[in-house]
Amino acid sequence: MSGINEFIDNEVKTNDVVLFMKGTPQFPQCGFSGQVVQILDYLGVDYKGVNVLADSEIRQGIKDYSNWPTIPQLYVKGEFVGGCDIIREMFQAGELQTHFEQNGITVRGAA
Protein backbone atom coordinates (compact mmCIF):
# COMPACT_ATOMS: atom_id res chain seq x y z
CA MET A 1 0.00 0.00 0.00
CA SER A 2 1.27 3.45 -0.86
CA GLY A 3 1.42 6.15 1.78
CA ILE A 4 -1.63 7.91 0.38
CA ASN A 5 -3.60 4.67 0.33
CA GLU A 6 -2.65 4.04 3.94
CA PHE A 7 -3.73 7.55 4.87
CA ILE A 8 -7.12 7.08 3.19
CA ASP A 9 -7.55 3.59 4.64
CA ASN A 10 -6.82 4.96 8.10
CA GLU A 11 -9.31 7.84 7.73
CA VAL A 12 -12.00 5.47 6.48
CA LYS A 13 -11.43 2.88 9.21
CA THR A 14 -10.93 5.14 12.22
CA ASN A 15 -13.91 7.46 11.62
CA ASP A 16 -17.47 6.14 11.65
CA VAL A 17 -18.52 8.57 8.93
CA VAL A 18 -16.09 10.22 6.52
CA LEU A 19 -16.87 12.48 3.61
CA PHE A 20 -14.11 13.00 1.05
CA MET A 21 -15.16 16.29 -0.48
CA LYS A 22 -14.10 19.44 -2.29
CA GLY A 23 -13.70 22.07 0.39
CA THR A 24 -14.63 21.66 4.04
CA PRO A 25 -17.95 20.97 5.79
CA GLN A 26 -18.05 24.70 6.70
CA PHE A 27 -17.12 25.87 3.19
CA PRO A 28 -17.92 23.29 0.50
CA GLN A 29 -16.28 24.26 -2.79
CA CYS A 30 -18.55 22.39 -5.14
CA GLY A 31 -22.30 21.99 -5.35
CA PHE A 32 -22.23 18.21 -5.08
CA SER A 33 -20.11 18.26 -1.92
CA GLY A 34 -22.41 20.97 -0.57
CA GLN A 35 -25.50 18.84 -1.13
CA VAL A 36 -24.06 15.90 0.79
CA VAL A 37 -22.97 18.23 3.61
CA GLN A 38 -26.52 19.62 3.79
CA ILE A 39 -27.97 16.12 4.04
CA LEU A 40 -25.52 15.03 6.75
CA ASP A 41 -26.11 18.25 8.67
CA TYR A 42 -29.87 17.84 8.34
CA LEU A 43 -29.60 14.31 9.76
CA GLY A 44 -27.37 15.62 12.54
CA VAL A 45 -24.75 12.97 11.84
CA ASP A 46 -21.24 13.45 13.20
CA TYR A 47 -18.75 13.06 10.39
CA LYS A 48 -15.27 13.97 9.35
CA GLY A 49 -14.74 15.96 6.16
CA VAL A 50 -11.53 15.43 4.21
CA ASN A 51 -10.77 18.21 1.72
CA VAL A 52 -9.40 16.62 -1.45
CA LEU A 53 -8.51 20.04 -2.87
CA ALA A 54 -5.84 20.38 -0.19
CA ASP A 55 -3.86 17.50 -1.70
CA SER A 56 -3.92 16.27 -5.30
CA GLU A 57 -2.60 12.89 -4.13
CA ILE A 58 -5.69 12.42 -1.97
CA ARG A 59 -7.93 13.61 -4.79
CA GLN A 60 -6.58 10.93 -7.11
CA GLY A 61 -5.98 8.41 -4.35
CA ILE A 62 -9.59 8.33 -3.18
CA LYS A 63 -10.80 7.62 -6.72
CA ASP A 64 -8.40 4.68 -6.93
CA TYR A 65 -9.28 3.54 -3.42
CA SER A 66 -13.02 3.33 -4.08
CA ASN A 67 -12.81 2.70 -7.81
CA TRP A 68 -15.31 5.57 -8.09
CA PRO A 69 -14.56 8.46 -10.48
CA THR A 70 -16.19 11.38 -8.72
CA ILE A 71 -16.06 13.34 -5.49
CA PRO A 72 -17.70 13.62 -2.96
CA GLN A 73 -17.50 10.12 -1.57
CA LEU A 74 -19.20 9.04 1.65
CA TYR A 75 -17.91 6.21 3.82
CA VAL A 76 -19.79 4.70 6.73
CA LYS A 77 -18.00 2.29 9.08
CA GLY A 78 -15.25 1.67 6.56
CA GLU A 79 -17.59 1.04 3.66
CA PHE A 80 -18.06 3.19 0.57
CA VAL A 81 -21.71 4.24 0.39
CA GLY A 82 -21.71 6.45 -2.70
CA GLY A 83 -21.42 9.84 -4.30
CA CYS A 84 -23.81 12.78 -4.39
CA ASP A 85 -26.57 11.22 -6.54
CA ILE A 86 -26.65 7.97 -4.58
CA ILE A 87 -26.63 9.77 -1.22
CA ARG A 88 -29.41 12.11 -2.34
CA GLU A 89 -31.55 9.22 -3.63
CA MET A 90 -30.96 7.18 -0.46
CA PHE A 91 -31.82 10.21 1.67
CA GLN A 92 -35.04 10.93 -0.23
CA ALA A 93 -36.09 7.28 0.05
CA GLY A 94 -35.31 7.22 3.78
CA GLU A 95 -32.62 4.57 3.18
CA LEU A 96 -29.69 6.73 4.27
CA GLN A 97 -31.20 7.28 7.70
CA THR A 98 -31.78 3.52 8.04
CA HIS A 99 -28.25 2.77 6.86
CA PHE A 100 -26.79 5.03 9.56
CA GLU A 101 -29.03 3.55 12.25
CA GLN A 102 -28.18 -0.01 11.25
CA ASN A 103 -24.51 0.92 11.65
CA GLY A 104 -25.12 2.33 15.12
CA ILE A 105 -24.78 5.96 14.07
CA THR A 106 -27.11 8.42 15.73
CA VAL A 107 -29.46 10.32 13.45
CA ARG A 108 -31.29 13.40 14.69
CA GLY A 109 -35.00 12.61 14.94
CA ALA A 110 -36.80 9.91 13.02
CA ALA A 111 -37.45 10.82 9.39
Secondary structure, DSSP 8 states (H G I E B T S, - for coil): --HHHHHHHHHHHHSSEEEEESB-SSSBSSHHHHHHHHHHHHHT---EEEEGGG-HHHHHHHHHHHT--SS-EEEETTEEEE-HHHHHHHHHTTHHHHHHHHTT---SS--
